[in-house]
């Protein structure tokens, strides 16, 4: 088990954003959290990457309790996140953004970084074309690619993707999901948060459904995709 | 998608001044730098018409300008690099000056030179003490807290007899000097430059009437701070500041301990402010709380914003504009402040990014323009 979340509770002030949720992510999996707006998906992501303090419960990564570990120490362990809304450094160039991805790597000056850069450029050829362009001047899809590429430059064991398809054109969404599958097949475990449930369920090994801060369903991607109630609530199918 | 590639592939043909200088061969660059440095050192002796201030001692004005430059460089680390709005920067300036005052005159008799490192250290510690609890708040709140800090420092100075109260501290020793030789100046009164052997500056005597040696000292300090600034900005620290300023959460996700880096920016900025204050105390020989009014914080910030926050050469230019022009046009009496205010407003309207904005700001601006062109293109299609 790569990641284990147990009894997690997170508050924003007095408002409970997440109530007692537990889930696991195994080595090599794509696991998806789906749910409506405000269900607590992004909060869960931010808690795993350390941006939100935990009120109760534990987060264990690679056998190590990281519940109270500061966020900036987590990339060193192998957790890397592409945040919601992309969070590219808009004034920096594409290259500088990718270099920021290696900030926490102890081997950032070695040849391994070059290989990883090549790998990112293979996944996202568009980034290679734009290497000296300011991140802020790129389209939403390109910025999403950059955010994912930057997260990969940290050479994570677990890649957290928060709504990678948000605000993108349908064709581009397809492409992004293809790349997620490709990243996973190259050996990186992926935890995905999505509103685009149909695509996400099709691609993931397992999924959890979040509703108002609690996990209400779990199963394999296929199970949930074919479940009538899930279809009705999240996939826009008829009841 | 094809249109977007076309637009980006269009390169600028004409290199700007910066690029042309950067393209010069190294020996020429070194010679140019040396000539420029010599010019700066000779500036108060040359008495160039129009540049020289007619109504106040030019050496003194140049020293004041240099302290502003130094302060602007320090504040630029905080505001420009780390993106933290600091409205109480004068507090650190005061801490530096008063540390020298207390150690050398009020409660001790250390020589000026010994006091300077202590002043830097004390200012740095005060920066950390202020930053540690307050840097967790963001944006506007930080501005208010720092504003309060500047005022608290000033009020403490006014009300503490131990620190000299409203009268301040006098008899602060001057920097140590050696009198080696006399440097003549240039006289333009006949319309042509003539070497004036009657008006000379002693190298290197820190006296009470000739401020030129203080200006020279300040120039050397500025050069050292600049070297330090360049080294830090180009290191991992500089990159971490940039990331923190642009997106704090994303920076944390990349493994940047943002709080520590903000604190570091605060401490380094404070140290340079303190150094500046120590220079000021050494030149004046006398300090009182009135020298550290809130207005000064605003002027320091204006220097950074006018010049182009984040670009060290920009903020130097901004500091010169903010401190030199009011002195140069002293003959217009109170009107100069009015004109100065108007000029600042015009700058804010027509050049909000500053006189010399950093590359990334230009980059972001170009990106905006490009986005605009694209949207218009889509609307037309």
Interface residues (C-beta under 8 A of the other chain):
Chain A: X46 X49 X50 X51 X70 X71 X72 X73 X74 X75 X76 X80 X81 X83 X87 X88 X89 X90 X91 X92 X93 X96 X99 X100 X101 X103 X104 X129 X130 X133 X134 X136 X137 X139 X150 X151 X154
Chain B: X4 X5 X8 X236 X239 X240 X242 X243 X246 X247 X249 X250 X251 X252 X253 X254 X255 X256 X257 X258 X360 X361 X363 X364 X366 X367 X368 X370 X371
